[in-house]
């Protein structure tokens, strides 16, 4: 998940354009895995992250 964040503490996500570039650079299997993990109820601190994944994955 680190490539999606601007800092090593993973508290600040990259802007959507950078997030999107990282997501679509990943293999399709990894994208599918992330989409699956974010498809259900998601707890903090992952809600914003999964919102981006779901947007890119077509769930929103």
C-alpha positions as CSV (number, residue, x, y, z in Angstrom):
1,X,0.0,0.0,0.0
2,X,3.0,2.3,0.4
3,X,3.1,3.4,-3.2
4,X,-0.3,5.0,-2.8
5,X,0.8,7.3,0.0
6,X,3.1,10.4,0.2
7,X,4.7,9.4,3.5
8,X,6.1,6.3,5.1
9,X,3.6,6.5,7.9
10,X,0.8,6.0,5.2
11,X,-1.3,8.9,6.6
12,X,-1.4,11.1,3.5
13,X,-2.6,9.6,0.2
14,X,-1.3,10.7,-3.1
15,X,-3.6,12.9,-5.2
16,X,-6.1,10.9,-7.3
17,X,-4.2,11.2,-10.6
18,X,-1.1,9.7,-8.9
19,X,-3.2,7.1,-7.1
20,X,-4.7,6.1,-10.4
21,X,-1.4,5.8,-12.1
22,X,-0.1,3.5,-9.3
23,X,-3.3,1.5,-9.3
24,X,-3.3,0.9,-13.1
25,X,0.4,0.1,-13.2
26,X,-0.3,-2.9,-11.0
27,X,-1.0,-6.4,-12.4
28,X,-4.7,-7.1,-13.0
29,X,-4.5,-9.8,-10.3
30,X,-3.4,-7.3,-7.7
31,X,-6.0,-4.8,-8.8
32,X,-8.7,-7.5,-8.5
33,X,-7.4,-8.4,-5.0
34,X,-7.6,-4.8,-3.8
35,X,-11.1,-4.4,-5.3
36,X,-12.2,-7.5,-3.5
37,X,-10.8,-6.4,-0.2
38,X,-12.4,-3.0,-0.5
39,X,-15.8,-4.2,-1.7
40,X,-17.2,-4.9,1.8
41,X,-17.5,-3.0,5.0
42,X,-14.2,-1.2,5.5
43,X,-13.0,0.2,8.8
44,X,-10.8,3.2,9.4
45,X,-8.0,4.0,8.5
46,X,-8.8,2.4,5.1
47,X,-12.1,4.0,4.2
48,X,-10.6,6.8,2.0
49,X,-8.1,4.4,0.4
50,X,-10.9,2.0,-0.5
51,X,-13.1,4.8,-1.7
52,X,-10.4,5.5,-4.3
53,X,-10.0,1.8,-5.2
54,X,-13.8,1.4,-5.5
55,X,-14.0,4.5,-7.7
56,X,-11.2,3.2,-10.0
57,X,-12.7,-0.3,-9.9
58,X,-16.1,0.9,-11.0
59,X,-17.9,0.2,-7.7
60,X,-19.1,3.8,-7.2
